[in-house]
Amino acid sequence: MTVFLYLFIYAAVLIFVGACIARALFYARAPMHLRWELYPVPHEGRARAAHGGSYYETLDWWEKQRKFSLLGDLRFMVPEILFLNGLWKFNRRMWYRSFPFHFGLYLLALSAALLTAAASCSLLVPSWAGWIAALRYCYGALAVSGWILALLGALGLLAYRVQDDNLRPYTRPGDIFNLVFFLLALSVLASGYFWRRPLAPDMLDFLRGLLTFDAALEIPGLFAAGLMLSAALLAYVPLTHMSHFIAKFFTYHCVRWDDAPNGSRLQVKVAEYLTYRPTWSAPHVGAGGRKTWADLAAAPPSTEGRK
């Protein structure tokens, strides 16, 4: 049973990493999106972004080197990722449920990272007992906090999707399944861990066994079930629309903030894309797979819709 558990978790981690890479490559290789070019753009820097300006304001800008402010991007992205600032501004009711769920998952991920560091140190440099004890305390506190927040957030989101009249039309069975999956995995893992028998392996013991493939380690049944459910959830997330944590990067950097000048490289791409034959079902577009984008863009949408 222990060997099967190890193999299952290793396979889940490989699926998660592989699916994330595949998803990122899919987005990166997709045709160029219609750029929003909405200002301010954070990488313009604080002074220019403050009034919604751009490098186009500079005299003879094409003769000068563009300045890119990574700090400007981080100043926007970090609060958005950690605290969901956009949701706070535009959908406060959803934020009260979504923020604890996401922040709880962040804490659980950080706890897993510290747990891995503690297990590695205990195997490689056991003399660092003090540091290992400190890491054990830190990952334990983070794990409990993250579990409580994620569980409450998932319960809140599930109730909100079921009860809210405005959100119900946008809720599909898959949305309900995803939240139930999180609730089940979190509940079983916590139950198996806190109700395990005395002297049974804890998380540090388990991860040391996982890293060394210690088949002699006996994992209690409920604890093992929670670990398997959590591993399955990890592998499942990037295969669904919950992979928006990957898509968000491309949405911001390749759509909202893409203000690269229309040079020869972009012109070659656009010329290729105009030869594509879209097959959208919307009648007002008239994209039935026969006409190219160039044809559709040159004709009034209403005319195409009547044909």
C-alpha positions as CSV (number, residue, x, y, z in Angstrom):
1,M,0.0,0.0,0.0
2,T,2.8,2.4,0.9
3,V,4.6,1.8,-2.4
4,F,1.4,2.4,-4.3
5,L,0.8,5.6,-2.4
6,Y,4.4,6.8,-3.3
7,L,3.9,6.0,-6.9
8,F,0.5,7.6,-7.1
9,I,1.9,10.9,-5.6
10,Y,4.9,10.9,-7.9
11,A,2.7,10.4,-10.9
12,A,0.3,13.2,-9.7
13,V,3.2,15.6,-9.4
14,L,4.5,14.7,-12.8
15,I,1.0,15.2,-14.3
16,F,0.7,18.6,-12.6
17,V,4.1,19.8,-13.8
18,G,3.6,18.4,-17.3
19,A,0.1,19.8,-17.6
20,C,1.2,23.3,-16.4
21,I,4.0,23.3,-19.0
22,A,1.7,22.1,-21.7
23,R,-0.9,24.7,-20.9
24,A,1.7,27.5,-20.8
25,L,3.1,26.4,-24.2
26,F,-0.4,26.2,-25.6
27,Y,-1.1,29.8,-24.6
28,A,2.3,31.0,-25.7
29,R,1.9,29.5,-29.2
30,A,-1.6,30.6,-29.7
31,P,-2.3,33.3,-32.4
32,M,-1.8,36.9,-31.2
33,H,-4.9,38.1,-29.3
34,L,-6.6,41.4,-30.1
35,R,-4.6,43.8,-27.9
36,W,-6.6,46.0,-25.6
37,E,-4.0,48.8,-25.3
38,L,-5.7,50.2,-22.3
39,Y,-3.7,52.6,-20.2
40,P,-2.1,53.0,-17.7
41,V,0.3,50.1,-18.4
42,P,2.3,49.3,-15.3
43,H,5.6,48.6,-17.0
44,E,5.7,52.2,-18.2
45,G,6.8,53.2,-14.7
46,R,5.1,55.0,-11.9
47,A,5.5,58.6,-13.2
48,R,4.0,57.9,-16.7
49,A,1.5,55.3,-15.5
50,A,0.1,57.8,-13.0
51,H,-1.6,59.8,-15.8
52,G,-2.2,56.9,-18.2
53,G,0.7,57.8,-20.5
54,S,2.8,55.7,-22.8
55,Y,6.1,55.8,-24.6
56,Y,4.2,57.2,-27.6
57,E,4.3,60.6,-25.9
58,T,8.0,60.8,-26.3
59,L,9.2,62.9,-29.3
60,D,10.7,60.6,-32.0
61,W,10.0,57.6,-29.7
62,W,10.9,55.1,-32.5
63,E,14.5,56.4,-32.4
64,K,14.8,55.9,-28.6
65,Q,15.2,52.7,-26.5
66,R,12.1,51.7,-24.7
67,K,12.2,51.6,-20.9
68,F,10.5,48.6,-19.2
69,S,9.7,48.8,-15.5
70,L,9.6,45.3,-14.0
71,L,8.9,46.9,-10.6
72,G,5.8,48.5,-12.1
73,D,4.5,45.1,-13.2
74,L,5.3,43.6,-9.8
75,R,3.6,46.5,-8.0
76,F,0.4,45.6,-9.8
77,M,0.7,41.8,-10.0
78,V,1.7,40.9,-6.5
79,P,-1.4,42.5,-4.8
80,E,-3.6,41.2,-7.6
81,I,-2.3,37.6,-7.1
82,L,-2.2,37.6,-3.3
83,F,-5.2,39.7,-2.4
84,L,-7.4,39.6,-5.6
85,N,-7.6,43.4,-5.8
86,G,-9.7,43.4,-9.0
87,L,-12.3,41.2,-7.3
88,W,-12.3,43.5,-4.2
89,K,-13.0,46.5,-6.4
90,F,-15.7,45.0,-8.7
91,N,-17.3,42.2,-6.9
92,R,-17.0,42.6,-3.1
93,R,-19.5,39.8,-2.2
94,M,-17.5,37.3,-4.2
95,W,-14.2,38.5,-2.8
96,Y,-15.3,37.6,0.8
97,R,-15.6,34.0,-0.3
98,S,-12.9,33.8,-3.0
99,F,-10.1,35.5,-1.2
100,P,-9.9,33.1,1.8
101,F,-10.1,30.1,-0.6
102,H,-7.2,31.3,-2.7
103,F,-5.1,32.7,0.1
104,G,-5.6,29.4,2.0
105,L,-4.3,27.5,-1.0
106,Y,-1.3,29.9,-1.1
107,L,-0.6,29.1,2.6
108,L,-0.9,25.4,1.9
109,A,1.5,25.6,-1.0
110,L,4.0,27.6,1.2
111,S,3.6,25.0,3.9
112,A,4.4,22.2,1.5
113,A,7.5,24.0,0.4
114,L,8.7,24.5,4.0
115,L,7.8,20.8,4.7
116,T,9.9,19.7,1.8
117,A,12.8,21.9,3.0
118,A,12.5,20.4,6.5
119,A,12.5,16.8,5.2
120,S,15.5,17.5,2.9
121,C,17.4,19.1,5.8
122,S,16.6,16.2,8.1
123,L,18.0,13.8,5.5
124,L,21.0,15.7,4.3
125,V,22.1,17.7,7.4
126,P,20.5,16.1,10.5
127,S,22.7,18.2,12.7
128,W,20.5,21.2,11.9
129,A,18.0,20.1,14.4
130,G,17.2,23.6,15.5
131,W,16.4,24.8,12.0
132,I,14.3,21.7,11.3
133,A,12.3,22.3,14.5
134,A,11.7,25.9,13.4
135,L,10.6,24.8,10.0
136,R,8.3,22.2,11.5
137,Y,6.6,24.9,13.6
138,C,6.3,27.2,10.6
139,Y,4.9,24.7,8.2
140,G,2.5,23.4,10.8
141,A,1.1,26.8,11.6
142,L,0.8,27.7,7.9
143,A,-0.9,24.4,7.1
144,V,-3.6,24.7,9.7
145,S,-4.3,28.4,8.8
146,G,-4.4,27.5,5.1
147,W,-6.6,24.5,5.7
148,I,-9.2,26.6,7.7
149,L,-9.2,29.4,5.1
150,A,-9.4,27.2,2.1
151,L,-12.2,25.1,3.6
152,L,-14.3,28.1,4.7
153,G,-13.7,29.7,1.3
154,A,-14.7,26.6,-0.6
155,L,-17.9,26.3,1.5
156,G,-18.7,29.9,0.9
157,L,-18.2,29.7,-2.8
158,L,-20.3,26.6,-3.0
159,A,-23.1,28.2,-1.1
160,Y,-22.8,31.4,-3.1
161,R,-23.0,29.6,-6.5
162,V,-26.0,27.5,-5.4
163,Q,-28.0,30.3,-3.8
164,D,-27.2,33.5,-5.7
165,D,-29.7,34.2,-8.5
166,N,-27.2,36.3,-10.5
167,L,-24.5,33.7,-10.3
168,R,-26.6,30.6,-10.8
169,P,-26.9,31.0,-14.7
170,Y,-23.1,30.9,-14.9
171,T,-22.7,27.9,-12.7
172,R,-22.2,24.5,-14.3
173,P,-22.0,21.0,-12.8
174,G,-18.2,21.2,-13.3
175,D,-18.0,24.2,-11.0
176,I,-19.9,22.4,-8.2
177,F,-17.8,19.3,-8.7
178,N,-14.5,21.3,-8.4
179,L,-15.5,22.8,-5.1
180,V,-16.8,19.5,-3.7
181,F,-13.5,17.9,-4.8
182,F,-11.6,20.5,-2.8
183,L,-13.8,20.1,0.2
184,L,-13.5,16.3,0.1
185,A,-9.7,16.3,-0.3
186,L,-9.2,18.9,2.5
187,S,-11.6,17.2,4.9
188,V,-10.2,13.7,4.4
189,L,-6.6,14.8,4.6
190,A,-7.1,16.8,7.8
191,S,-9.3,14.0,9.4
192,G,-6.7,11.3,8.6
193,Y,-3.8,13.4,9.9
194,F,-5.4,14.6,13.2
195,W,-7.1,11.3,14.0
196,R,-4.2,9.1,13.3
197,R,-3.1,6.7,16.0
198,P,-0.4,7.7,18.5
199,L,3.2,7.4,17.2
200,A,1.9,7.1,13.6
201,P,4.0,8.9,11.0
202,D,3.3,12.6,10.7
203,M,3.8,14.8,7.6
204,L,7.5,15.1,8.1
205,D,7.9,11.4,8.5
206,F,5.8,10.7,5.4
207,L,7.7,13.2,3.2
208,R,11.0,11.7,4.3
209,G,9.7,8.3,3.4
210,L,8.5,9.6,0.1
211,L,11.9,11.2,-0.7
212,T,13.7,8.0,0.2
213,F,11.0,5.6,-1.0
214,D,10.8,4.0,2.4
215,A,8.4,1.1,1.8
216,A,8.5,0.0,5.4
217,L,6.7,3.2,6.6
218,E,3.2,2.4,7.6
219,I,0.7,5.1,6.7
220,P,-2.8,4.9,8.4
221,G,-5.6,4.2,6.0
222,L,-7.6,7.5,6.3
223,F,-4.4,9.5,6.2
224,A,-3.3,7.7,3.1
225,A,-6.7,8.3,1.5
226,G,-6.4,12.0,2.2
227,L,-2.9,12.1,0.7
228,M,-4.2,10.3,-2.5
229,L,-7.2,12.6,-2.8
230,S,-4.9,15.7,-2.4
231,A,-2.5,14.3,-5.0
232,A,-5.3,13.6,-7.4
233,L,-6.6,17.1,-6.9
234,L,-3.2,18.5,-7.7
235,A,-3.0,16.6,-10.9
236,Y,-6.6,17.5,-11.8
237,V,-6.4,21.3,-11.4
238,P,-4.2,22.2,-14.5
239,L,-6.4,20.0,-16.7
240,T,-9.4,22.2,-16.1
241,H,-10.4,25.9,-16.3
242,M,-8.9,26.2,-12.8
243,S,-5.6,26.6,-14.6
244,H,-6.5,30.3,-14.8
245,F,-3.4,30.9,-12.6
246,I,-1.4,30.2,-15.8
247,A,-3.8,32.0,-18.2
248,K,-3.7,35.2,-16.0
249,F,0.0,35.8,-16.9
250,F,-0.8,35.8,-20.7
251,T,-4.0,37.8,-20.2
252,Y,-2.1,40.6,-18.6
253,H,1.2,40.6,-20.5
254,C,0.0,39.5,-23.9
255,V,-3.4,41.2,-24.1
256,R,-3.9,44.0,-21.6
257,W,-0.3,45.3,-21.4
258,D,1.0,44.4,-24.8
259,D,2.0,47.7,-26.2
260,A,4.8,46.6,-28.5
261,P,5.1,48.8,-31.6
262,N,3.7,47.4,-34.8
263,G,7.0,46.4,-36.4
264,S,7.7,43.9,-39.1
265,R,7.5,40.9,-36.8
266,L,3.9,41.7,-35.8
267,Q,3.0,42.6,-39.4
268,V,4.1,39.1,-40.6
269,K,1.9,37.5,-37.8
270,V,-1.1,39.6,-38.6
271,A,-0.8,38.9,-42.3
272,E,-0.8,35.1,-41.5
273,Y,-3.8,35.4,-39.2
274,L,-5.9,37.3,-41.7
275,T,-5.8,34.1,-43.9
276,Y,-7.4,32.0,-41.2
277,R,-11.0,30.9,-41.8
278,P,-12.9,31.2,-38.5
279,T,-15.9,29.0,-37.8
280,W,-17.7,31.0,-35.1
281,S,-21.4,30.2,-34.8
282,A,-22.5,33.8,-34.1
283,P,-24.6,34.8,-37.1
284,H,-23.7,38.5,-37.0
285,V,-20.1,37.6,-37.7
286,G,-20.8,35.4,-40.7
287,A,-17.8,33.1,-39.9
288,G,-18.9,29.9,-41.5
289,G,-15.4,28.6,-42.4
290,R,-15.6,29.9,-46.0
291,K,-14.4,33.4,-45.6
292,T,-11.1,34.6,-44.3
293,W,-10.6,37.0,-41.5
294,A,-9.6,39.6,-44.1
295,D,-12.9,39.1,-45.9
296,L,-14.9,39.4,-42.6
297,A,-12.9,42.4,-41.4
298,A,-13.6,44.2,-44.7
299,A,-17.3,43.7,-44.7
300,P,-19.9,45.2,-42.4
301,P,-20.9,42.5,-39.7
302,S,-24.6,43.1,-40.4
303,T,-24.1,42.3,-44.1
304,E,-22.2,39.1,-43.3
305,G,-24.9,38.1,-40.8
306,R,-27.7,38.3,-43.4
307,K,-25.7,36.1,-46.0
